[in-house]
Amino acid sequence: MVALRKANAYSKRYTRPFTRISKRKNRAYIKTVPPQKIVKFNMGNIKLFENKKLPFQLTMVAAEKIQMRHNSFEACRQFLNKKLDKDLGGQYFFKVVPFPHHIQRENKMLTGAGADRMQTGMQLSFGKSIGKAALIKENEPLFFIALPTEKSVASARHYLKQIKSKIPCKSHILYEIKK
């Protein structure tokens, strides 16, 4: 069974953004783009947010420069949306801010007996696409939550702290009140 590599293989490395897909197949190194795992970017009640009925705002911000994979974003999104919907019953607005454009690739190497005859080594080492990631700079927002009451802010802050184990970087939570 093929499994994903650990996130630390990619998360804190300097990378040049790789997003180019050529329309002409013979010019493209990447033949297929992996599908997006993030199902929704905006959740909750957007009309309440647009009408300024949700004055309390929490933003989770990355404290360092990283790559964050789309399956990590989706895991965080599902957890937060489920908890917020259960507690607040749709009286919130939640947004996943970055969009993963960077295509990650891997030159798969076989190991074990007899594997040396099936590989090309570094001869064709560009690699196949295995996933997408968002290249996040320092102090760039990851998640945004708008809430109606001060009590809901405390619970949402608790959920954001629970999410920190799913994120490959140090982060902090910004709190502001918009009237």
N, C-alpha and C positions, 0 to 999 in steps of 0.2 A: 504494500500500500504506500502510495506517495503522500508525504506529509509536507506541510509548510516548514521552511527553515525558521529557526528562532528569530524573533524580531531584532535581537541585538546584532545579528549579522548585517543588518541594514540601518538601524535607527540612528546611530550617531556618527555616520560617515559623511564626509563631504561628497556631495554628488552634484554633477551638472544636471539641470533639469532635462529629462529625456521625454519629450512629448511628440516628436515629429513622426508622423505617419504619412508616407507618400501615397498619392492617388495612383501612381503608376507602380504596379506590383513588382516589376523588375528593379525598381529603384529603392524599394522599401527593405530595410533590414528586418523590421518587425512585420510579420505577415498578418498576425491577428492581435487585436487589442483585447486584453482580459475584460470581462464584463464588470460593471460597477456593482459592488456589494451593498453600498448604502442605498436603501430603498427610498427613504424620504429625507429631505433636508430641513423642512419646516413642519413642526407638529404643534398640536394644541389649537387654540382659538386665535387666528391671525387678526380677525376683525376687532377683538378686544384690544389687541396691541396697537393696531392702526388708529383706533379711537381714543388712545391714551388712557385706557381703563386699567392698565397694568403698570403702575408706577415704579415698583421695586424690581431692579435688574441685577442679575448675577452674571458674570462673565468669567469662564475659566480660561486662563492665559498660560501659554507655554513659557517657562523660565529659561529655556535654552533652545538652541537651533537643532532641529531633529527632522527625521522622516517618520511619518506615521502612516501605517498601512490602512487600507480601506476596511479590512475585516476588524481591526481594532476600533475604528470609528463606529462601525455597525454594532459591535458588542456594547459599547458605551451608550449609543443611541437607544438601543432596545431596553437596556437596564433603566436609564433615566426616564424614558417615555412611559414605561410601565409603572414605575414608582410615582411619577408626577400625576399620571392619569388616575391612579388609585387614590392618591391623597386629595387631589384638587378637583377631580371630576371635570376636566376640560377647561378650567379657569386659569390657564397659563399659556404662554407661548415659548416654544423651545426650538432652537435652531442649531444645526451643525454648520459651523462657519466655513472651514476650508473645503475645497473640492479637490479630490485626489486626481491629478493629471499625470504625474510622473510614473512611467512604466518601469517596473523592476524586472530584471532579467537574470537568468542563472545559466551558467555553463555546467550542465549536469555531468558529473564524473561518476563512472561506475567503479565499484570496489568488489573485491572477492576474486576467486579463482577464475581465470579465463576472461576477465573483463578487459585485459590489456589489448585484446584484438578487436574490440568493438568501438574503441574510442578514437577520436582524432586529436586529443590532447589540446594544445593551444593553437592548432592550425585553423580551426573555425570557432574561435572562442567568444564570439559576440553573445551567444546565449539565447535561450527562448524566454519569452515573456511569461512571468509567473504571477504577477499581480500589479496593483497600482498603489501609489502612495502620494501623500501630500507633503511637499517640502515646506516646513514651518520654520519661520524665523523667530528670534527671541521677542517676547512680549506680543506675539500674535495670538488673537483669540481662537480657542478651539470650540467651545460651546457657549451659547447665550441663552439665558432663561429670563423671561419677564413674568412677574408674579403680582397677585392682587393685594396680599396682606403681609404684615411683618411676621406673623406666625408661619406662613408658608415659606418665607425666606429661610427660616431656621431649618426646616425639614429639607429644602432643596440644597442648602449648603452641606448638610449631612450626606445627602446622596452624591454630591460632587466629590466629597472627600472619600466616599467608598469607591468611586470610579478610578481614583489615582493609581490603583494597582493594575489597571488595564492600559494605562498610558505609559509610553516608553520614555518619559521625561519628567523632570521636576516641573510643577505647575503651582499657580496660586490663583485665588478667587478674588475678583474685584466686585465691589458692591456699590451701587449708586441708586439714588432716588430721583426719578424724573417726574416733574409735575406738569 
